Amino acid sequence: VSGSDILVNSSGAKRRDNIYIDDAVAALVCICQKGESGQTYNISSNGEKGNFAAVDEIAQMISAEANACCGLDHLVRVVYKQNEAKRSPGIKLDNTKLKMLGWDLTTSLTDGVRLTIQGILKDGNG
């Protein structure tokens, strides 16, 4: 939101399971209310709603959202320090046990990025 370019080491990073904070908190509350003592629950997107992405892919989303909403006089770019490398597949965590408790992912990665940037702008921290 400050208008600075985003510097990323390389574009070949592993994809990760990303989850918006509201979904993570809702999952914790669901586990506290309905979970079974001694059980383990993965709080994850399991790759749903486009939430399985690498850092460079998230940087592209942030750049696009900043350029669309922040009224900057120039475009925010993603700049890579190194050439593109082969992308590793990454790991998706299985959230089946958590979903069996009634929890479900509600926020896509794109929406999470947009909501985060809007929150920063609203709070005046940009």
C-alpha atoms as an extended CHARMM CRD file, in Angstrom:
* protein
*
       126  EXT
         1         1  VAL       CA              0.0000000000        0.0000000000        0.0000000000  PROA      1               0.0000000000
         2         2  SER       CA              3.0340000000        2.2820000000        0.3010000000  PROA      2               0.0000000000
         3         3  GLY       CA              3.6830000000        1.9330000000       -3.4310000000  PROA      3               0.0000000000
         4         4  SER       CA              6.9730000000        0.0580000000       -3.0900000000  PROA      4               0.0000000000
         5         5  ASP       CA              7.7790000000       -2.8050000000       -5.4320000000  PROA      5               0.0000000000
         6         6  ILE       CA              7.7040000000       -6.2810000000       -3.8890000000  PROA      6               0.0000000000
         7         7  LEU       CA             11.0950000000       -8.0160000000       -3.9260000000  PROA      7               0.0000000000
         8         8  VAL       CA             10.9190000000      -11.8260000000       -4.1040000000  PROA      8               0.0000000000
         9         9  ASN       CA             13.9760000000      -14.1110000000       -4.0220000000  PROA      9               0.0000000000
        10        10  SER       CA             12.7350000000      -16.4720000000       -6.7660000000  PROA      10              0.0000000000
        11        11  SER       CA              9.5680000000      -17.6500000000       -8.4460000000  PROA      11              0.0000000000
        12        12  GLY       CA             10.1210000000      -21.3350000000       -7.7720000000  PROA      12              0.0000000000
        13        13  ALA       CA              9.0040000000      -21.4510000000       -4.1540000000  PROA      13              0.0000000000
        14        14  LYS       CA              6.9760000000      -24.3110000000       -2.7550000000  PROA      14              0.0000000000
        15        15  ARG       CA              3.2540000000      -23.8270000000       -2.5940000000  PROA      15              0.0000000000
        16        16  ARG       CA              1.8330000000      -23.6670000000        0.9020000000  PROA      16              0.0000000000
        17        17  ASP       CA             -1.5720000000      -24.0000000000        2.4510000000  PROA      17              0.0000000000
        18        18  ASN       CA             -2.6880000000      -20.4610000000        3.2800000000  PROA      18              0.0000000000
        19        19  ILE       CA             -5.6670000000      -19.5590000000        5.4130000000  PROA      19              0.0000000000
        20        20  TYR       CA             -7.2410000000      -16.2250000000        6.3330000000  PROA      20              0.0000000000
        21        21  ILE       CA             -7.1520000000      -15.3630000000       10.0410000000  PROA      21              0.0000000000
        22        22  ASP       CA            -10.9540000000      -15.3020000000       10.4110000000  PROA      22              0.0000000000
        23        23  ASP       CA            -11.1270000000      -18.8850000000        9.1100000000  PROA      23              0.0000000000
        24        24  ALA       CA             -8.2980000000      -19.9600000000       11.4280000000  PROA      24              0.0000000000
        25        25  VAL       CA            -10.0020000000      -18.4370000000       14.4850000000  PROA      25              0.0000000000
        26        26  ALA       CA            -13.3450000000      -19.9850000000       13.5090000000  PROA      26              0.0000000000
        27        27  ALA       CA            -11.5810000000      -23.3560000000       13.2450000000  PROA      27              0.0000000000
        28        28  LEU       CA            -10.0730000000      -22.9540000000       16.7170000000  PROA      28              0.0000000000
        29        29  VAL       CA            -13.4610000000      -22.0700000000       18.1990000000  PROA      29              0.0000000000
        30        30  CYS       CA            -15.0450000000      -25.0570000000       16.4480000000  PROA      30              0.0000000000
        31        31  ILE       CA            -12.3530000000      -27.3770000000       17.8370000000  PROA      31              0.0000000000
        32        32  CYS       CA            -12.8230000000      -25.9590000000       21.3420000000  PROA      32              0.0000000000
        33        33  GLN       CA            -16.5850000000      -26.4210000000       21.1690000000  PROA      33              0.0000000000
        34        34  LYS       CA            -16.8960000000      -29.7110000000       19.2950000000  PROA      34              0.0000000000
        35        35  GLY       CA            -13.4630000000      -31.3230000000       19.1460000000  PROA      35              0.0000000000
        36        36  GLU       CA            -12.5210000000      -34.4550000000       21.0120000000  PROA      36              0.0000000000
        37        37  SER       CA             -9.8340000000      -34.2470000000       23.6910000000  PROA      37              0.0000000000
        38        38  GLY       CA             -6.5750000000      -35.8790000000       22.6080000000  PROA      38              0.0000000000
        39        39  GLN       CA             -7.3600000000      -35.6030000000       18.8960000000  PROA      39              0.0000000000
        40        40  THR       CA             -5.3790000000      -33.6170000000       16.3430000000  PROA      40              0.0000000000
        41        41  TYR       CA             -7.0990000000      -31.3740000000       13.7890000000  PROA      41              0.0000000000
        42        42  ASN       CA             -5.4200000000      -29.7360000000       10.7830000000  PROA      42              0.0000000000
        43        43  ILE       CA             -6.4970000000      -26.1230000000       10.4200000000  PROA      43              0.0000000000
        44        44  SER       CA             -5.9720000000      -25.7940000000        6.7080000000  PROA      44              0.0000000000
        45        45  SER       CA             -7.6060000000      -24.9390000000        3.4240000000  PROA      45              0.0000000000
        46        46  ASN       CA             -6.6520000000      -28.3260000000        1.9460000000  PROA      46              0.0000000000
        47        47  GLY       CA             -6.0210000000      -26.2900000000       -1.2020000000  PROA      47              0.0000000000
        48        48  GLU       CA             -9.6220000000      -25.1460000000       -1.5360000000  PROA      48              0.0000000000
        49        49  LYS       CA            -10.6600000000      -21.7080000000       -2.8140000000  PROA      49              0.0000000000
        50        50  GLY       CA             -7.2640000000      -21.0890000000       -4.4480000000  PROA      50              0.0000000000
        51        51  ASN       CA             -5.5380000000      -21.0110000000       -1.0560000000  PROA      51              0.0000000000
        52        52  PHE       CA             -2.6590000000      -23.2950000000       -2.1010000000  PROA      52              0.0000000000
        53        53  ALA       CA             -0.0600000000      -20.8130000000       -3.3450000000  PROA      53              0.0000000000
        54        54  ALA       CA              3.6110000000      -19.8980000000       -3.1350000000  PROA      54              0.0000000000
        55        55  VAL       CA              5.0480000000      -16.6460000000       -1.8230000000  PROA      55              0.0000000000
        56        56  ASP       CA              5.6550000000      -15.3020000000       -5.3310000000  PROA      56              0.0000000000
        57        57  GLU       CA              2.0670000000      -16.0480000000       -6.3450000000  PROA      57              0.0000000000
        58        58  ILE       CA              0.8030000000      -14.2360000000       -3.2530000000  PROA      58              0.0000000000
        59        59  ALA       CA              3.0980000000      -11.3060000000       -4.0800000000  PROA      59              0.0000000000
        60        60  GLN       CA              1.4280000000      -11.1060000000       -7.5240000000  PROA      60              0.0000000000
        61        61  MET       CA             -2.0060000000      -11.0200000000       -5.8370000000  PROA      61              0.0000000000
        62        62  ILE       CA             -0.8600000000       -8.2680000000       -3.4620000000  PROA      62              0.0000000000
        63        63  SER       CA              0.5500000000       -6.2750000000       -6.3820000000  PROA      63              0.0000000000
        64        64  ALA       CA             -2.6770000000       -6.5920000000       -8.3820000000  PROA      64              0.0000000000
        65        65  GLU       CA             -4.8380000000       -5.5940000000       -5.4090000000  PROA      65              0.0000000000
        66        66  ALA       CA             -2.5980000000       -2.6570000000       -4.4510000000  PROA      66              0.0000000000
        67        67  ASN       CA             -2.6640000000       -1.4170000000       -8.0330000000  PROA      67              0.0000000000
        68        68  ALA       CA             -6.4620000000       -1.7370000000       -8.1610000000  PROA      68              0.0000000000
        69        69  CYS       CA             -7.3940000000       -0.1260000000       -4.8610000000  PROA      69              0.0000000000
        70        70  CYS       CA             -4.6920000000        2.1800000000       -3.5770000000  PROA      70              0.0000000000
        71        71  GLY       CA             -4.7980000000        4.9970000000       -6.1190000000  PROA      71              0.0000000000
        72        72  LEU       CA             -1.0270000000        4.9860000000       -6.6050000000  PROA      72              0.0000000000
        73        73  ASP       CA              0.5240000000        7.1320000000       -9.3250000000  PROA      73              0.0000000000
        74        74  HSD       CA              2.6220000000        4.1580000000      -10.4970000000  PROA      74              0.0000000000
        75        75  LEU       CA              2.1850000000        0.3880000000      -10.6020000000  PROA      75              0.0000000000
        76        76  VAL       CA              3.5280000000       -1.8280000000       -7.8410000000  PROA      76              0.0000000000
        77        77  ARG       CA              5.6010000000       -4.5560000000       -9.4770000000  PROA      77              0.0000000000
        78        78  VAL       CA              6.8850000000       -7.9010000000       -8.2820000000  PROA      78              0.0000000000
        79        79  VAL       CA             10.6460000000       -7.9740000000       -8.8120000000  PROA      79              0.0000000000
        80        80  TYR       CA             12.5490000000      -11.2610000000       -8.7130000000  PROA      80              0.0000000000
        81        81  LYS       CA             16.1460000000      -11.4890000000       -7.4410000000  PROA      81              0.0000000000
        82        82  GLN       CA             16.7470000000      -14.7620000000       -9.2840000000  PROA      82              0.0000000000
        83        83  ASN       CA             15.4730000000      -16.3930000000      -12.4350000000  PROA      83              0.0000000000
        84        84  GLU       CA             12.5120000000      -18.6950000000      -12.3010000000  PROA      84              0.0000000000
        85        85  ALA       CA             13.2280000000      -22.0720000000      -10.7510000000  PROA      85              0.0000000000
        86        86  LYS       CA             11.2780000000      -25.3020000000      -10.9830000000  PROA      86              0.0000000000
        87        87  ARG       CA              8.3570000000      -25.1220000000       -8.5870000000  PROA      87              0.0000000000
        88        88  SER       CA              8.1610000000      -27.7640000000       -5.8890000000  PROA      88              0.0000000000
        89        89  PRO       CA              4.7080000000      -29.2810000000       -5.3740000000  PROA      89              0.0000000000
        90        90  GLY       CA              4.3520000000      -28.4800000000       -1.6740000000  PROA      90              0.0000000000
        91        91  ILE       CA              2.0700000000      -30.2050000000        0.8120000000  PROA      91              0.0000000000
        92        92  LYS       CA             -1.6560000000      -29.8620000000        1.4030000000  PROA      92              0.0000000000
        93        93  LEU       CA             -2.9060000000      -30.6480000000        4.8920000000  PROA      93              0.0000000000
        94        94  ASP       CA             -6.0490000000      -32.7700000000        5.1330000000  PROA      94              0.0000000000
        95        95  ASN       CA             -8.7990000000      -30.9230000000        7.0080000000  PROA      95              0.0000000000
        96        96  THR       CA            -11.4090000000      -33.7210000000        6.8290000000  PROA      96              0.0000000000
        97        97  LYS       CA            -11.5810000000      -34.2230000000       10.6220000000  PROA      97              0.0000000000
        98        98  LEU       CA            -12.1110000000      -30.4930000000       11.1490000000  PROA      98              0.0000000000
        99        99  LYS       CA            -14.8570000000      -30.3770000000        8.5100000000  PROA      99              0.0000000000
       100       100  MET       CA            -16.5620000000      -33.3000000000       10.2290000000  PROA      100             0.0000000000
       101       101  LEU       CA            -16.9690000000      -30.9800000000       13.2380000000  PROA      101             0.0000000000
       102       102  GLY       CA            -18.9280000000      -28.5380000000       11.0330000000  PROA      102             0.0000000000
       103       103  TRP       CA            -16.1810000000      -26.0520000000       10.1330000000  PROA      103             0.0000000000
       104       104  ASP       CA            -15.7150000000      -24.9040000000        6.5510000000  PROA      104             0.0000000000
       105       105  LEU       CA            -13.3290000000      -22.5450000000        4.8230000000  PROA      105             0.0000000000
       106       106  THR       CA            -15.0690000000      -19.3170000000        3.8040000000  PROA      106             0.0000000000
       107       107  THR       CA            -12.3340000000      -16.9800000000        2.5190000000  PROA      107             0.0000000000
       108       108  SER       CA            -10.3750000000      -17.4450000000       -0.7040000000  PROA      108             0.0000000000
       109       109  LEU       CA             -6.7490000000      -16.3510000000       -0.8330000000  PROA      109             0.0000000000
       110       110  THR       CA             -7.6230000000      -13.5420000000       -3.2330000000  PROA      110             0.0000000000
       111       111  ASP       CA            -10.3700000000      -12.2800000000       -0.9160000000  PROA      111             0.0000000000
       112       112  GLY       CA             -8.0320000000      -12.5910000000        2.0920000000  PROA      112             0.0000000000
       113       113  VAL       CA             -5.4050000000      -10.4280000000        0.3770000000  PROA      113             0.0000000000
       114       114  ARG       CA             -8.0630000000       -7.8500000000       -0.5480000000  PROA      114             0.0000000000
       115       115  LEU       CA             -9.4960000000       -7.7850000000        2.9880000000  PROA      115             0.0000000000
       116       116  THR       CA             -6.0260000000       -7.4350000000        4.5070000000  PROA      116             0.0000000000
       117       117  ILE       CA             -5.1150000000       -4.4990000000        2.2790000000  PROA      117             0.0000000000
       118       118  GLN       CA             -8.4840000000       -2.8410000000        2.9580000000  PROA      118             0.0000000000
       119       119  GLY       CA             -7.8950000000       -3.2840000000        6.7030000000  PROA      119             0.0000000000
       120       120  ILE       CA             -4.4540000000       -1.6850000000        6.4590000000  PROA      120             0.0000000000
       121       121  LEU       CA             -5.8890000000        1.2700000000        4.5400000000  PROA      121             0.0000000000
       122       122  LYS       CA             -8.7940000000        1.6480000000        6.9790000000  PROA      122             0.0000000000
       123       123  ASP       CA             -6.4630000000        1.6750000000        9.9920000000  PROA      123             0.0000000000
       124       124  GLY       CA             -4.1640000000        4.2070000000        8.3260000000  PROA      124             0.0000000000
       125       125  ASN       CA             -1.1040000000        1.9650000000        8.5890000000  PROA      125             0.0000000000
       126       126  GLY       CA             -0.2810000000        2.0310000000        4.8880000000  PROA      126             0.0000000000
